[in-house]
Amino acid sequence: MREDELMATLAKLESTTKVGFADKSVADALVEKARSLRDFLQSEAPAGEKRRCPTPAVDKMLKDEGFLRLLVPQRLGGFGLSPTDFCRVQIEIAKGDPAISWVMQIINGTSWITSLAPDGVQDAVFADGPQTVCGAYNPPGKARKVDGGWIINGKWPYMSGSRQSNWAQQGVVLEDYDGPVVPGINMCYLPMDAMTIEDSWFVSGMQGTGSDTAIAKDVFIPDAQMALMTERTGQIDPTKRHFGAPSDLLPAVPVVRTTGIAQLIGAVEAMLEIVRAEAPKKPVLTTIIGPRTSSGAYMRDLGEAAAMIDTAKLILFDLTAKLDRVGLGEEFTMAEKAKHRAAGAQMIELVHGASESLMFQVGSSAFALDKPINRYWRDVSMATRHIQNIPTIGYEIFGRAMTGADPISPPGAY
């Protein structure tokens, strides 16, 4: 479809469809519910770390409260939250347990991306209503074409939320296939019960996410459960039957990346609360200063950390406001996407800087494993290293876009 035809179709759609993101009252109620769960999540977090996945009580809460279908469009039985409102929920959940917020973000993001897939995929996955979808794409598995479908083999690590999901969106490369092949990754959709889960998640941060390894061995899927790179997967395609929600206009990578940073801001806000509460009570050891509130150096560092978090939050909601507007029809240019990527990098530097400063302020006692601040710090430290969060890459993408230099990443990757 030519660009002028696409824009004409979108204009027609806008004039005949009045679907918006979830109402503010719905979003506010979900934010308040998330806030009310903080004590519960904090109490479950140590057991979740030991299990290396969400506890049964947390698993039940996530499903009962609908927290795993916040981004899924309303046509498929989800809440259809805007990126901004989803981030508001994520921040509050992360204050209780960043690992649970991570699981929520992965499942919500992947389930939503599935709602952008071709009609055949949506018909298969959402035939019985809203579903929980997790996924991984690297290293990719292999897909071999057979009559009526594909045989899938693969081993995918980092499957966050694997125990809370019914379906998986897995990256695959094609073998023994003589059809058209274009650069990128193909996605197949597998029922989770068609795979085995290998208990492999032994890490120092985000321990409670259940990010184990999924293994598929000679799993057959029908053609409708394969999304080839030759199709308009993840792109704006008004010709689909399943189209019309604001989220159908959103770009996958910027949304997933930005909403993933929201939970890190919530985690470091929780760290700040701990340090602030301790400041009037704890002395500055080896000095005659007395409590930390009497120390200019401590107060200066505390203020700086708080300002860094506030700045990250301002950037976050500026970025999500743009995404909200894109969902309502505003253009999102390549130059804006590159700037968006760099702003994400800036948030990561602010979050990481604030978390490290707060750990210095608490001192060596913060490294006791039974201290909540230690869990927040480990989770933040690991999550800031996610490939989409590496600041250097984000800044280089922006710099090259500004100067017209050769790009290092295809547009769809940022």
C-alpha positions as CSV (number, residue, x, y, z in Angstrom):
1,M,0.0,0.0,0.0
2,R,1.4,3.4,-1.0
3,E,1.8,6.0,1.7
4,D,-1.0,8.2,0.3
5,E,-3.3,5.2,0.2
6,L,-2.4,4.3,3.8
7,M,-3.1,7.9,5.0
8,A,-6.4,8.0,3.2
9,T,-7.4,4.7,4.8
10,L,-6.4,6.0,8.2
11,A,-8.4,9.2,7.7
12,K,-11.5,7.2,6.8
13,L,-11.0,4.9,9.8
14,E,-10.7,7.9,12.1
15,S,-13.9,9.4,10.8
16,T,-15.9,6.1,11.3
17,T,-14.3,4.7,14.4
18,K,-14.4,6.3,17.8
19,V,-12.4,3.8,19.9
20,G,-10.0,5.3,22.4
21,F,-7.7,4.2,25.1
22,A,-9.3,3.1,28.4
23,D,-11.3,5.7,30.3
24,K,-9.3,7.7,32.9
25,S,-11.5,6.3,35.7
26,V,-10.6,2.7,34.7
27,A,-6.9,3.6,34.6
28,D,-7.0,5.5,37.9
29,A,-8.7,2.5,39.6
30,L,-6.0,0.2,38.3
31,V,-3.2,2.5,39.5
32,E,-4.9,2.7,43.0
33,K,-5.2,-1.1,43.1
34,A,-1.5,-1.5,42.2
35,R,-0.6,0.9,45.0
36,S,-2.7,-1.0,47.5
37,L,-0.8,-4.2,46.6
38,R,2.6,-2.9,47.7
39,D,2.7,-4.5,51.1
40,F,1.5,-7.8,49.7
41,L,4.1,-7.8,46.9
42,Q,6.9,-6.9,49.4
43,S,5.9,-9.7,51.7
44,E,5.9,-12.2,48.8
45,A,9.1,-11.0,47.2
46,P,11.6,-13.0,49.3
47,A,9.8,-16.3,48.5
48,G,9.6,-15.3,44.8
49,E,13.4,-14.9,44.8
50,K,13.9,-18.3,46.3
51,R,11.5,-19.9,43.8
52,R,13.0,-17.7,41.0
53,C,9.5,-17.0,39.7
54,P,6.3,-15.5,41.1
55,T,4.7,-17.2,44.0
56,P,1.3,-18.9,43.6
57,A,-0.4,-16.1,45.5
58,V,1.2,-13.5,43.2
59,D,0.4,-15.5,40.1
60,K,-3.3,-15.7,41.2
61,M,-3.4,-12.0,42.0
62,L,-2.0,-11.0,38.6
63,K,-4.6,-13.1,36.8
64,D,-7.6,-12.3,39.0
65,E,-7.0,-8.6,38.8
66,G,-6.4,-8.5,35.1
67,F,-2.9,-7.1,35.4
68,L,-1.6,-9.3,32.5
69,R,-4.0,-7.9,29.9
70,L,-3.6,-4.1,30.6
71,L,-2.3,-3.3,27.1
72,V,-4.4,-5.8,25.2
73,P,-7.0,-3.9,23.2
74,Q,-10.6,-4.0,24.3
75,R,-11.7,-5.8,21.2
76,L,-9.8,-8.9,22.5
77,G,-11.0,-8.6,26.1
78,G,-8.2,-6.4,27.5
79,F,-8.3,-3.1,29.2
80,G,-6.7,-1.1,26.4
81,L,-4.6,1.2,28.6
82,S,-2.6,4.0,27.1
83,P,1.2,3.8,27.4
84,T,1.1,6.5,30.0
85,D,-1.5,4.8,32.2
86,F,0.3,1.4,31.8
87,C,3.5,3.1,33.1
88,R,1.6,4.5,36.0
89,V,0.5,1.0,37.0
90,Q,4.0,-0.4,36.4
91,I,5.6,2.2,38.7
92,E,3.4,1.3,41.6
93,I,3.8,-2.5,41.1
94,A,7.6,-2.1,41.0
95,K,7.6,-0.3,44.4
96,G,6.3,-3.6,45.8
97,D,8.5,-6.0,43.7
98,P,10.4,-5.0,40.5
99,A,10.5,-8.6,39.4
100,I,6.7,-8.8,39.3
101,S,6.5,-5.5,37.4
102,W,9.0,-7.0,34.9
103,V,6.8,-10.1,34.4
104,M,3.8,-7.8,33.9
105,Q,5.6,-5.7,31.3
106,I,6.8,-8.6,29.3
107,I,3.5,-10.4,29.2
108,N,1.5,-7.2,28.5
109,G,4.0,-6.1,25.8
110,T,4.1,-9.5,24.1
111,S,0.4,-10.0,24.3
112,W,-0.2,-6.6,22.8
113,I,2.4,-7.2,20.0
114,T,0.5,-10.4,19.2
115,S,-2.6,-8.2,18.7
116,L,-0.6,-6.5,15.9
117,A,0.0,-9.8,14.1
118,P,-1.8,-10.9,11.0
119,D,-5.5,-11.9,11.3
120,G,-4.7,-15.6,11.3
121,V,-2.4,-15.3,14.3
122,Q,-5.0,-13.3,16.2
123,D,-7.7,-15.7,15.4
124,A,-5.6,-18.6,16.6
125,V,-4.2,-17.0,19.8
126,F,-7.3,-15.1,21.0
127,A,-10.0,-17.5,19.9
128,D,-11.0,-18.0,23.5
129,G,-10.6,-14.5,24.7
130,P,-7.6,-12.6,26.1
131,Q,-4.5,-14.7,26.5
132,T,-1.2,-14.3,28.2
133,V,1.8,-14.4,25.8
134,C,5.5,-14.3,26.6
135,G,8.3,-14.7,24.2
136,A,11.9,-14.5,23.1
137,Y,13.7,-14.2,19.7
138,N,17.4,-14.5,20.3
139,P,18.9,-17.0,19.7
140,P,16.2,-17.8,17.1
141,G,14.8,-21.3,16.6
142,K,14.3,-23.0,13.3
143,A,11.2,-23.5,11.3
144,R,10.8,-26.1,8.5
145,K,8.0,-25.8,6.0
146,V,5.7,-28.9,5.7
147,D,2.2,-29.4,4.2
148,G,-0.2,-27.2,6.1
149,G,2.2,-25.6,8.5
150,W,5.7,-25.6,10.0
151,I,7.8,-27.8,12.2
152,I,9.4,-25.8,15.0
153,N,12.6,-26.6,16.9
154,G,14.4,-24.2,19.2
155,K,15.7,-23.4,22.6
156,W,14.9,-19.9,23.8
157,P,16.4,-18.5,27.1
158,Y,15.2,-15.4,29.0
159,M,11.5,-16.4,28.8
160,S,10.2,-14.0,31.5
161,G,6.7,-14.8,32.7
162,S,6.9,-18.3,31.2
163,R,4.9,-19.8,34.0
164,Q,2.2,-17.2,33.8
165,S,1.7,-17.5,30.0
166,N,-0.5,-19.7,27.8
167,W,1.2,-18.8,24.5
168,A,4.7,-17.9,23.4
169,Q,5.9,-15.7,20.5
170,Q,9.2,-17.2,19.4
171,G,11.7,-15.9,16.9
172,V,12.7,-18.4,14.2
173,V,14.8,-18.5,11.0
174,L,13.6,-20.6,8.1
175,E,15.2,-23.8,6.8
176,D,14.5,-25.8,3.6
177,Y,12.1,-23.0,2.5
178,D,12.0,-21.7,-1.1
179,G,9.6,-18.9,-0.5
180,P,10.5,-15.2,-0.2
181,V,12.9,-14.3,2.6
182,V,13.6,-10.8,3.8
183,P,16.0,-9.5,6.5
184,G,14.7,-9.7,10.0
185,I,13.2,-12.4,12.2
186,N,10.1,-14.5,11.7
187,M,7.7,-15.1,14.6
188,C,5.9,-18.3,15.4
189,Y,3.2,-18.7,18.0
190,L,3.3,-21.8,20.1
191,P,1.1,-23.0,23.0
192,M,3.2,-23.1,26.1
193,D,2.1,-26.7,26.8
194,A,3.7,-27.7,23.4
195,M,7.1,-26.8,24.9
196,T,9.1,-27.8,28.0
197,I,10.6,-25.3,30.4
198,E,14.2,-25.8,31.4
199,D,15.0,-24.5,34.9
200,S,17.9,-22.2,34.0
201,W,17.3,-18.9,35.7
202,F,20.2,-18.6,38.1
203,V,21.1,-14.9,38.3
204,S,21.8,-12.1,40.8
205,G,19.0,-9.7,39.8
206,M,15.4,-10.0,38.7
207,Q,15.5,-13.5,40.2
208,G,11.7,-13.7,40.7
209,T,10.8,-13.3,37.0
210,G,10.9,-17.0,36.0
211,S,13.0,-16.1,33.0
212,D,13.8,-19.7,32.2
213,T,14.5,-21.5,28.9
214,A,11.7,-22.8,26.7
215,I,12.4,-25.8,24.4
216,A,10.4,-26.9,21.4
217,K,11.2,-30.2,19.7
218,D,9.5,-31.0,16.4
219,V,6.4,-29.0,17.3
220,F,3.9,-28.7,14.4
221,I,2.0,-25.4,14.0
222,P,-0.5,-24.6,11.3
223,D,0.3,-21.8,8.8
224,A,-1.9,-19.4,10.6
225,Q,0.5,-19.4,13.7
226,M,3.5,-18.3,11.7
227,A,4.1,-14.6,11.0
228,L,6.8,-14.3,8.2
229,M,8.8,-11.1,7.7
230,T,7.1,-10.8,4.3
231,E,3.9,-10.0,6.1
232,R,3.0,-6.7,7.8
233,T,3.6,-8.1,11.3
234,G,3.8,-5.2,13.8
235,Q,3.1,-2.6,11.2
236,I,0.1,-0.4,10.7
237,D,-2.2,-2.4,8.4
238,P,-5.8,-1.0,8.3
239,T,-6.7,-3.8,5.8
240,K,-6.8,-6.4,8.7
241,R,-10.1,-7.5,10.1
242,H,-8.6,-7.0,13.6
243,F,-7.8,-3.4,13.5
244,G,-9.2,-0.1,15.0
245,A,-7.8,0.3,18.5
246,P,-5.3,3.1,19.3
247,S,-2.7,0.5,20.1
248,D,-2.9,-0.8,16.5
249,L,-1.2,2.5,15.5
250,L,1.7,2.2,18.0
251,P,5.3,1.1,17.1
252,A,6.3,-2.0,18.9
253,V,9.8,-1.3,20.0
254,P,9.4,2.2,21.4
255,V,6.4,1.2,23.4
256,V,8.0,-2.0,24.9
257,R,11.3,-0.1,25.6
258,T,9.7,2.9,27.3
259,T,7.2,1.0,29.4
260,G,10.1,-1.3,30.5
261,I,11.9,1.7,32.0
262,A,8.9,2.8,34.0
263,Q,9.3,-0.1,36.4
264,L,12.9,0.8,37.0
265,I,11.8,4.3,38.0
266,G,9.3,2.8,40.5
267,A,12.0,0.5,42.0
268,V,14.5,3.4,42.5
269,E,11.7,5.5,44.0
270,A,11.2,2.8,46.6
271,M,15.0,2.9,47.3
272,L,14.7,6.6,47.8
273,E,11.9,6.2,50.3
274,I,14.0,3.8,52.3
275,V,17.0,6.1,52.4
276,R,14.9,9.2,53.2
277,A,13.2,7.4,56.1
278,E,16.6,6.4,57.6
279,A,18.3,9.8,57.3
280,P,17.0,11.3,60.6
281,K,17.8,8.1,62.5
282,K,21.2,6.9,61.3
283,P,24.4,8.7,62.3
284,V,27.3,9.6,60.1
285,L,29.8,7.1,61.6
286,T,33.4,8.1,62.4
287,T,32.3,11.8,62.7
288,I,30.7,14.1,65.3
289,I,28.0,15.2,62.9
290,G,25.2,13.1,64.4
291,P,22.3,12.1,62.2
292,R,22.6,12.2,58.4
293,T,20.1,15.0,58.3
294,S,22.8,17.2,59.9
295,S,25.3,16.4,57.2
296,G,25.5,18.7,54.2
297,A,27.2,16.1,52.1
298,Y,24.5,13.5,52.8
299,M,21.7,16.0,52.2
300,R,23.3,17.1,49.0
301,D,23.6,13.6,47.7
302,L,20.0,12.7,48.7
303,G,18.7,15.8,46.9
304,E,20.7,15.0,43.8
305,A,19.4,11.4,43.7
306,A,15.8,12.6,44.2
307,A,16.3,15.1,41.4
308,M,17.7,12.5,39.1
309,I,14.6,10.3,39.7
310,D,12.2,13.2,39.1
311,T,14.0,14.1,35.9
312,A,13.8,10.5,34.7
313,K,10.1,10.5,35.4
314,L,9.6,13.8,33.5
315,I,11.3,12.3,30.5
316,L,9.3,9.1,30.8
317,F,5.9,10.8,30.7
318,D,7.0,13.1,28.0
319,L,7.8,10.0,25.9
320,T,4.6,8.2,26.7
321,A,2.6,11.3,26.0
322,K,4.0,11.2,22.5
323,L,3.1,7.5,22.2
324,D,-0.4,8.3,23.4
325,R,-0.8,10.9,20.7
326,V,0.6,8.5,18.1
327,G,-2.2,6.1,19.1
328,L,-4.7,8.8,18.4
329,G,-3.3,9.5,14.9
330,E,-0.3,11.8,15.3
331,E,2.7,11.1,13.1
332,F,5.9,9.6,14.6
333,T,8.8,10.5,12.3
334,M,12.1,8.6,12.0
335,A,13.9,11.6,13.5
336,E,11.5,11.5,16.5
337,K,12.1,7.8,17.0
338,A,15.8,8.3,17.1
339,K,15.4,11.1,19.7
340,H,13.0,8.9,21.6
341,R,15.7,6.1,21.8
342,A,18.3,8.6,23.1
343,A,15.8,9.9,25.7
344,G,15.4,6.3,26.9
345,A,19.2,6.1,27.2
346,Q,19.2,9.3,29.3
347,M,16.5,7.8,31.6
348,I,18.7,4.7,32.1
349,E,21.7,6.8,33.1
350,L,19.6,8.8,35.6
351,V,18.0,5.7,37.1
352,H,21.3,3.9,37.4
353,G,23.1,6.9,38.8
354,A,20.4,7.5,41.4
355,S,20.4,3.8,42.5
356,E,24.2,3.7,42.9
357,S,24.2,7.0,44.9
358,L,21.5,5.7,47.2
359,M,23.5,2.5,47.9
360,F,26.5,4.6,48.8
361,Q,24.4,6.7,51.2
362,V,23.1,3.6,53.0
363,G,26.6,2.1,53.2
364,S,27.7,-1.5,53.4
365,S,24.6,-2.6,55.4
366,A,22.6,-2.2,52.1
367,F,24.4,-5.3,50.8
368,A,22.8,-7.6,53.2
369,L,20.6,-9.9,51.2
370,D,17.7,-9.6,53.6
371,K,17.5,-5.9,53.1
372,P,14.7,-4.8,50.7
373,I,16.9,-2.1,49.3
374,N,19.4,-4.8,48.2
375,R,16.7,-6.5,46.2
376,Y,15.6,-3.3,44.5
377,W,19.3,-2.5,43.7
378,R,20.0,-5.9,42.2
379,D,16.9,-5.8,40.1
380,V,17.6,-2.3,38.8
381,S,21.3,-3.2,38.1
382,M,20.4,-6.1,36.0
383,A,17.5,-4.6,34.1
384,T,19.4,-1.4,33.1
385,R,21.7,-3.8,31.2
386,H,19.0,-5.0,28.9
387,I,20.0,-4.6,25.3
388,Q,17.3,-2.0,24.6
389,N,18.6,0.0,27.6
390,I,22.3,0.3,26.7
391,P,22.8,4.1,26.7
392,T,25.8,4.1,24.3
393,I,23.8,2.5,21.5
394,G,20.9,4.9,22.0
395,Y,23.0,7.9,21.9
396,E,24.9,6.7,18.8
397,I,21.6,6.0,17.0
398,F,20.5,9.6,17.7
399,G,23.8,11.1,16.7
400,R,23.9,9.3,13.4
401,A,20.3,10.3,12.7
402,M,21.1,13.9,13.5
403,T,24.0,14.0,11.1
404,G,22.8,11.8,8.3
405,A,25.6,9.2,9.0
406,D,25.1,5.6,8.1
407,P,22.7,3.9,10.6
408,I,23.8,1.1,12.8
409,S,20.3,-0.3,13.4
410,P,17.3,-0.8,11.1
411,P,14.5,1.7,11.8
412,G,12.1,-1.0,13.2
413,A,14.7,-1.9,15.9
414,Y,14.3,1.4,17.7
